[in-house]
Amino acid sequence: MSKAAIRHSFWFVWRMPIALAVLTAFGLLAALLGTGIWHGTAWVALFIPIAVACWHALRPR
């Protein structure tokens, strides 16, 4: 497979958005269904996608 074909493959393009979506869903479910340590886990899981978005929005180009 050529380098251009690898860059346009499904997993190369969608792996990070899928990972962030799964992390967000986990954080929301942990916050809704869990108590105690799960609230802290939910906070961290929901903070990571926000941090990634801010990092990409504010980084110099």
MIVEX-305476 format. One record per residue: residue number from 1; residue in three letters; x, y, z of N, C-alpha, C in turn. Coordinates in steps of 0.02 Angstrom, whole numbers, plus 32768, in hexadecimal, padded with zeros to 4 digits. Each point is the difference from the previous one (the first is absolute). Example, Ala and Ser with C-alpha at 12.3 -4.5 7.8 and 13.67 -1.06 7.14 Angstrom:
resi, resn, n_x, n_y, n_z, ca_x, ca_y, ca_z, c_x, c_y, c_z
1, ALA, 8294, 7EE4, 8186, 7FD3, 803B, 8000, 802D, 803C, 8000
2, SER, 7FEE, 8035, 7FDC, 802A, 803B, 8003, 7FD9, 8037, 8025
END
This chain:
resi, resn, n_x, n_y, n_z, ca_x, ca_y, ca_z, c_x, c_y, c_z
1, MET, 802B, 7FC5, 8000, 7FD5, 803B, 8000, 802D, 803E, 8000
2, SER, 7FF0, 8030, 7FD7, 8028, 803C, 7FFB, 7FF5, 802D, 803D
3, LYS, 802E, 802F, 8009, 7FFB, 802E, 8039, 7FC1, 802C, 7FFB
4, ALA, 7FED, 8014, 7FC4, 7FC4, 8028, 7FF7, 7FC2, 7FD7, 8010
5, ALA, 8000, 7FC1, 7FEF, 7FC6, 7FD5, 800F, 7FF9, 7FF5, 804B
6, ILE, 8039, 7FFA, 8023, 7FFD, 7FF8, 8049, 7FE3, 803E, 8021
7, ARG, 8012, 803B, 7FE8, 7FE7, 803E, 801E, 7FB5, 8009, 7FF5
8, HIS, 7FE5, 7FE1, 7FCE, 7FB9, 8007, 7FF1, 7FD8, 7FC3, 8017
9, SER, 801F, 7FD3, 8024, 7FDC, 7FC6, 8017, 7FCF, 8014, 8037
10, PHE, 7FCF, 7FD6, 800A, 7FCB, 800E, 8030, 801C, 800A, 8047
11, TRP, 802B, 7FD2, 8016, 8019, 8004, 8045, 8030, 803A, 800A
12, PHE, 8026, 8012, 7FCD, 802D, 8039, 8007, 7FD9, 8040, 800B
13, VAL, 7FC8, 8007, 7FDE, 7FD8, 803D, 8005, 7FD3, 8001, 803E
14, TRP, 7FE3, 7FC7, 8012, 7FCC, 7FFF, 8033, 8014, 7FE5, 8044
15, ARG, 803F, 7FEB, 8009, 8011, 7FE0, 8040, 7FFB, 8030, 803B
16, MET, 8017, 803D, 7FF9, 7FFD, 802F, 8039, 7FB9, 8019, 800C
17, PRO, 7FD9, 8012, 7FCE, 7FBA, 8014, 800E, 7FD8, 7FC7, 8021
18, ILE, 800B, 7FC2, 7FEB, 7FDD, 7FC8, 801F, 8017, 7FF7, 8048
19, ALA, 8040, 8006, 800C, 801A, 7FF9, 8045, 7FE4, 8037, 802D
20, LEU, 7FFD, 803D, 7FE7, 7FE5, 8037, 8029, 7FB5, 7FF7, 800C
21, ALA, 7FDC, 7FE5, 7FCF, 7FB8, 7FF4, 8009, 7FF4, 7FC9, 8033
22, VAL, 8028, 7FCB, 7FFE, 7FF9, 7FCA, 8032, 8011, 801A, 8045
23, LEU, 8034, 8028, 8005, 8013, 801D, 8041, 7FCA, 802E, 801B
24, THR, 7FE1, 8028, 7FD5, 7FCA, 802C, 8015, 7FC3, 7FD8, 8017
25, ALA, 7FEE, 7FCC, 7FDA, 7FC8, 7FD5, 8014, 800E, 7FDE, 8043
26, PHE, 803D, 7FE9, 800A, 8011, 7FE2, 8040, 7FFA, 8032, 8038
27, GLY, 8018, 803D, 7FF5, 7FFC, 8034, 8033, 7FB9, 8012, 8012
28, LEU, 7FD5, 8005, 7FCE, 7FBA, 8010, 800D, 7FDD, 7FC8, 8026
29, LEU, 800C, 7FC2, 7FEC, 7FE2, 7FC8, 8023, 801B, 7FF9, 8047
30, ALA, 8040, 800C, 800A, 801D, 7FFC, 8043, 7FE3, 8036, 802D
31, ALA, 7FF4, 803B, 7FE5, 7FE4, 8036, 8028, 7FB7, 7FF3, 8011
32, LEU, 7FDB, 7FE3, 7FD2, 7FB9, 7FF3, 800C, 7FF4, 7FC3, 802D
33, LEU, 8027, 7FCC, 7FF7, 7FF2, 7FC1, 8022, 802C, 7FF2, 803C
34, GLY, 8039, 8020, 8005, 802F, 7FF0, 8035, 7FFC, 8030, 803A
35, THR, 801F, 7FEC, 8037, 8007, 802B, 803B, 8047, 7FF9, 8019
36, GLY, 8013, 802F, 8029, 8043, 7FFD, 801E, 8037, 800D, 7FCD
37, ILE, 802C, 7FCE, 7FF9, 803A, 8008, 7FD4, 7FEB, 8008, 7FB7
38, TRP, 7FC6, 7FE8, 7FEE, 7FE9, 8005, 7FBA, 7FF4, 8049, 7FEC
39, HIS, 7FEF, 802B, 802F, 7FF8, 8047, 7FEE, 8043, 801F, 7FED
40, GLY, 8035, 7FEF, 8024, 8042, 8018, 7FED, 8017, 7FE4, 7FBE
41, THR, 7FF2, 7FC0, 7FF5, 8011, 7FE0, 7FC0, 7FDA, 8021, 7FC7
42, ALA, 7FC0, 8010, 800C, 7FD8, 8021, 7FCD, 801C, 8046, 7FF0
43, TRP, 8016, 8023, 8034, 801C, 8043, 7FF7, 803D, 7FFD, 7FD3
44, VAL, 802C, 7FD0, 800E, 803D, 7FF8, 7FD8, 7FEE, 7FEC, 7FB8
45, ALA, 7FD2, 7FD0, 7FF9, 7FED, 7FE8, 7FBE, 7FDF, 8036, 7FD6
46, LEU, 7FDC, 802E, 801F, 7FE1, 8036, 7FDB, 802F, 803B, 7FF5
47, PHE, 8034, 8005, 8029, 8030, 8036, 7FF8, 802F, 7FF4, 7FC5
48, ILE, 8012, 7FC1, 7FF4, 8031, 7FF0, 7FCC, 7FEA, 8017, 7FBA
49, PRO, 7FC2, 7FF3, 7FE9, 7FEC, 801A, 7FBE, 8001, 804C, 7FFD
50, ILE, 7FEE, 8021, 8037, 8002, 8049, 8001, 8048, 8019, 7FFB
51, ALA, 802D, 7FE0, 8024, 8047, 8013, 7FFD, 801D, 7FF5, 7FBB
52, VAL, 7FEE, 7FC9, 7FE0, 8018, 7FF3, 7FBC, 7FE6, 8035, 7FCF
53, ALA, 7FC1, 8012, 8006, 7FE3, 8033, 7FD4, 8021, 8044, 800C
54, CYS, 800B, 8012, 803E, 8021, 8040, 800F, 8048, 8001, 7FE7
55, TRP, 8023, 7FC7, 8008, 8044, 7FFD, 7FE9, 8004, 800A, 7FB4
56, HIS, 7FD3, 7FE0, 7FDC, 8000, 8008, 7FB7, 7FE9, 8046, 7FEB
57, ALA, 7FD3, 801E, 8025, 7FE7, 8043, 7FEE, 8034, 8036, 800F
58, LEU, 8028, 7FF7, 8035, 802D, 8036, 8016, 8048, 7FF6, 7FEC
59, ARG, 8011, 7FC9, 7FE1, 8046, 7FF6, 7FEE, 8013, 802D, 7FC5
60, PRO, 803E, 8018, 8001, 8016, 802A, 7FC8, 8007, 7FD7, 7FC0
61, ARG, 7FF4, 8020, 7FCA, 8004, 7FDE, 7FBE, 803A, 8017, 7FD8
END
